[in-house]
Amino acid sequence: MEAEHPALCSRNVVRAILYVNFFLFGLFVIPITHHWIDHGFLALRSINLEDVVGQSLQMWLVGSTITATALFGFIGWKTRAIDMPAGSHKFEAILLLSWWIIVIGTCIYAFALGMGG
């Protein structure tokens, strides 16, 4: 039985992390799902879990972004070590770049809203 190479396994992990992040971002941005999230947090407030869930979500988004970036660097390093073509992880690069653009754009937008008074 042939074992999967660690760099190829890391590609799947990076994709999964980024898909989850895009899904969570969509939940908070799409108006209908944002309404559902608000109701969920109101229900969590009654049992004093709103802060715990909110902080866990923040830690997930920061930690998963850093983890996905580090794993992508690992993929690039391993790809070069085993002489795979560089274009073999182009999809992960596009996903990660898109996620970073969304993160930076959201931070800029939040900063602009905060500066509005």
GUTI-310044 format. One line per field, with one value per residue (C-alpha): residue in three letters; x negated, y negated, z negated; residue number from 1. Coordinates in pm, 1 decimal. Example, Ala and Ser with C-alpha at 12.3 -4.5 7.8 and 13.67 -1.06 7.14 Angstrom:
REM residues 2
torti: (ALA:SER)
east: (-1230.0:-1367.0)
north: (450.0:106.0)
up: (-780.0:-714.0)
tidren: (1:2)
This chain:
REM residues 117
torti: (MET:GLU:ALA:GLU:HIS:PRO:ALA:LEU:CYS:SER:ARG:ASN:VAL:VAL:ARG:ALA:ILE:LEU:TYR:VAL:ASN:PHE:PHE:LEU:PHE:GLY:LEU:PHE:VAL:ILE:PRO:ILE:THR:HIS:HIS:TRP:ILE:ASP:HIS:GLY:PHE:LEU:ALA:LEU:ARG:SER:ILE:ASN:LEU:GLU:ASP:VAL:VAL:GLY:GLN:SER:LEU:GLN:MET:TRP:LEU:VAL:GLY:SER:THR:ILE:THR:ALA:THR:ALA:LEU:PHE:GLY:PHE:ILE:GLY:TRP:LYS:THR:ARG:ALA:ILE:ASP:MET:PRO:ALA:GLY:SER:HIS:LYS:PHE:GLU:ALA:ILE:LEU:LEU:LEU:SER:TRP:TRP:ILE:ILE:VAL:ILE:GLY:THR:CYS:ILE:TYR:ALA:PHE:ALA:LEU:GLY:MET:GLY:GLY)
east: (0.0:-140.1:-145.8:-51.0:-335.9:-322.9:-319.3:-13.2:160.9:80.2:246.0:572.6:541.0:478.7:780.7:1002.3:894.4:954.0:1291.9:1403.4:1279.4:1462.3:1778.2:1757.8:1689.4:1992.1:2208.9:2122.8:2146.6:2459.1:2757.6:2988.0:2724.4:2598.4:2950.9:2932.0:2592.7:2734.8:3016.3:2763.7:2552.5:2863.5:2948.4:2591.1:2612.6:2889.5:2657.0:2346.7:2159.7:2166.1:1820.8:1663.3:1794.2:1703.0:1347.2:1309.4:1419.7:1166.0:888.6:988.6:974.7:634.4:486.0:617.9:492.5:144.8:156.7:270.1:-5.6:-269.7:-145.3:-153.8:-516.5:-581.8:-420.3:-642.1:-951.0:-864.6:-765.4:-1104.5:-1276.9:-1107.7:-1129.5:-754.9:-647.3:-574.8:-238.9:-109.4:3.4:138.1:495.9:388.7:188.9:494.9:715.5:464.9:406.8:783.3:824.6:546.4:701.5:1035.7:873.1:676.7:974.9:1199.2:945.4:918.3:1297.1:1330.4:1059.8:1238.3:1567.9:1394.8:1240.7:1583.4:1670.6)
north: (0.0:-337.9:-606.5:-962.7:-1212.8:-1460.1:-1759.7:-1619.1:-1552.1:-1910.1:-2037.9:-1874.4:-2022.8:-2372.2:-2339.0:-2218.5:-2502.8:-2764.2:-2617.5:-2635.0:-2994.1:-3098.9:-2929.0:-3107.8:-3440.2:-3383.5:-3311.1:-3649.6:-3849.2:-3715.1:-3903.5:-3602.3:-3384.7:-3679.5:-3704.2:-3335.3:-3391.7:-3684.2:-3463.9:-3194.4:-3439.3:-3571.1:-3214.0:-3164.0:-3482.7:-3331.2:-3048.2:-3272.1:-3116.6:-3411.7:-3539.6:-3194.2:-3113.1:-3457.5:-3436.5:-3080.2:-3192.1:-3474.8:-3239.2:-2990.6:-3253.7:-3385.7:-3044.5:-2875.7:-3157.6:-3131.0:-2750.4:-2749.7:-2994.9:-2786.8:-2465.4:-2631.3:-2726.7:-2364.4:-2249.4:-2481.2:-2363.5:-1993.5:-2041.0:-2188.1:-1907.1:-1629.3:-1813.5:-1842.5:-2116.8:-2449.0:-2480.7:-2170.4:-2378.8:-2676.1:-2620.8:-2634.0:-2949.5:-3116.1:-3011.2:-3136.4:-3464.7:-3517.2:-3451.6:-3696.1:-3962.1:-3912.0:-3929.3:-4245.4:-4404.7:-4331.4:-4482.2:-4795.3:-4820.9:-4781.9:-5045.0:-5283.9:-5230.5:-5292.8:-5616.0:-5742.1:-5841.4)
up: (0.0:96.7:-173.6:-89.1:-100.9:-396.4:-159.9:19.1:-312.2:-418.3:-100.1:-207.3:-556.8:-414.9:-186.6:-472.2:-702.2:-434.2:-335.8:-700.5:-725.9:-408.6:-539.2:-874.6:-704.3:-481.4:-785.1:-931.2:-606.8:-433.8:-584.6:-631.5:-798.2:-1002.5:-1146.3:-1243.5:-1406.7:-1606.3:-1735.8:-1824.8:-2024.2:-2200.5:-2302.0:-2422.6:-2627.7:-2841.0:-2949.0:-2978.4:-2685.6:-2445.4:-2543.3:-2541.9:-2194.8:-2060.1:-2192.7:-2066.3:-1721.9:-1724.5:-1835.0:-1562.1:-1288.3:-1396.4:-1472.7:-1160.6:-937.8:-1087.7:-1068.6:-705.0:-613.2:-794.5:-633.1:-292.2:-357.1:-455.7:-131.3:70.7:-113.4:-73.2:290.8:366.7:175.3:376.8:711.2:772.9:1012.2:838.6:1013.5:836.0:537.9:729.9:606.5:241.9:315.2:468.8:176.4:-80.6:102.8:129.9:-241.9:-331.9:-106.2:-281.8:-627.3:-548.1:-371.4:-668.4:-908.5:-693.0:-674.8:-1053.4:-1107.1:-870.9:-1056.8:-1387.8:-1262.5:-1152.9:-1506.7)
tidren: (1:2:3:4:5:6:7:8:9:10:11:12:13:14:15:16:17:18:19:20:21:22:23:24:25:26:27:28:29:30:31:32:33:34:35:36:37:38:39:40:41:42:43:44:45:46:47:48:49:50:51:52:53:54:55:56:57:58:59:60:61:62:63:64:65:66:67:68:69:70:71:72:73:74:75:76:77:78:79:80:81:82:83:84:85:86:87:88:89:90:91:92:93:94:95:96:97:98:99:100:101:102:103:104:105:106:107:108:109:110:111:112:113:114:115:116:117)
